[in-house]
Amino acid sequence: MSDGARLVAVTPDGARHAATREWVGEAPVALEFNGVTYAVMMATPEDLEDFATGFALNEGLAENLTQIGPVDVAEVPEGWIVRAALTGPGAARIDERVRARVAESSCGLCGIENLEALAVPLPPVAPHAPLAPAAVFAALGALRDHQPLTRQTGAAHAAAHADARGRITCAREDVGRHNALDKLVGAMVRAGQPLTPGFVLSSARCSYEIVEKAVRAGATSLVTVSLPTSLAVERARAAGLSLWVLGRDDSVLLANDGATSHFST
């Protein structure tokens, strides 16, 4: 997180008084795999080892942690460089489709070169039991306790994993909502923690990219605090992902019950 700044607060009647706020960190982060810059992302420069690991897995550049070598993080005058060597069939995509890119956050389109590639079906999620509503509300109620950047700045997104009882087991934050999810996946894989049983919880807008990354990471259920886009629902239904949205203290909407097809009576 960057240093705070002195500001001037202005009220509706025009009165002014001194105020201070903390800024959430944001910097260019170059992700280098096998000596090639695959992407340059705008991200919060924390947990970058997790970020690179989760990004490689969620983008299909690696199938598992054994195909990702040690991650090296270096701060440079222009930002940050994160390097790792990849092995396995996914690494071939680096030479085939690499191009330098700068984005405000990981948009889910890295490496996508045409509309046909975007339409490729997601892998089906594993059979899973329905989430208990009590677990969903427990995780929603506990999320803020795992958002130190949000409490300090009000400007960070969070992605968390909760077990089947709604207890949060891991959480990561970033200025980019997709970066936060990449960091979460990377942290859990590096720690040897499975995403299932349990569910992923996101504080961000539920666009299709969040659904795609959750499915590709192996999650079976996703809970978000916002409404989903039409494409997010479409992709969740096609993959069988259970999707709970607009999570509040006293209500949540079930947009897709992916467990129905596996546990119907």
Residue, then its C-alpha position, 0 to 999 in steps of 0.5 A: m500500500s502506498d503512503g497516505a495523502r493530505l486532502v481537502a474534504v468538501t461538504p455540500d454547503g461548500a465547507r472545507h476541512a483537512a482530510t487524509r486517506e491511504w491509497v491502494g498500491e498500483a504498479p505495472v507488473a511484468l509477468e515473464f515466463n521462460g524469459v518472455t514477457y507474457a503480460v504486463m498487468m496493473a496490480t497491487p505489488e503484494d503477494l506477487e509470487d501467488f499472482a504469477t502462479g495463479f495467473a499461469l494456472n488460470e491462463g492454461l500456461a501450466e497444468n499444476l504447480t510441478q510445471i512452475g519453477p521458482v518465482d523470482v520477484a524484482e522491483v525495478p524503476e518502472g515497476w515490478i518484474v516477476r519471472a518463472a520457468l514453465t514446463g509442460p504442454g501449456a508452455a508452448r503457448i508462450d512462443e505461439r501467442v505471446r505479445a506484450r500487453v498493458a491492461e488495467s487489470s487481468c481482464g480474462l482475455c490474455g492470450i485470446e487472439n480471436l472470438e472463436a477462442l473466446a467461445v471455447p467451452l469451459p471444462p465441466v466442474a466436478p460433481h458437488a453437493p449444494l452449498a448450505p445457505a448458512a455457510v454462504f452467510a457465514a463467509l459473507g459476514a467474515l469477509r471484511d475481517h480478511q480485507p485489510l487493504t479495503r479497510q485502509t483504502g476502500a479501493a481494493h477487491a478481495a477473493a477468498h476461499a471458504d470451506a463447506r461450513g463458511r469458514i474463510t481459509c485463505a484470502r487475497e486482495d488487489v486493485g484488480r478483481h481478477n488479479a485478486l482471484d489469481k493471487l488466491v488460486g496461486a496462494m492455495v496451490r502453493a500451500g497445497q490447499p484444494l479449492t474443493p470442498g468449499f467455495v470461492l467468494s469474490s467482492a467484485r463485479c461478477s463478470y464472465e472472467i471471474v466465472e472463467k477463472a474460478v472454473r479453470a482453477g477447479a472451483t465448483s461454487l462461486v459466491t459474489v457480492s454483485l449481480p452477474t452479467s448475462l455472459a457470466v450466468e451463461r458460462a456458469r450454467a454451461a460448466g455446471l458452476s453453482l453461482w450465488v450472487l448479490g450476497r448481502d447480510d440477509s439475502v443472496l440470489l442463486a443464479n445457477d444451481g450447478a449441484t442440481s444436475h449432480f444431486s437431483t432426486 
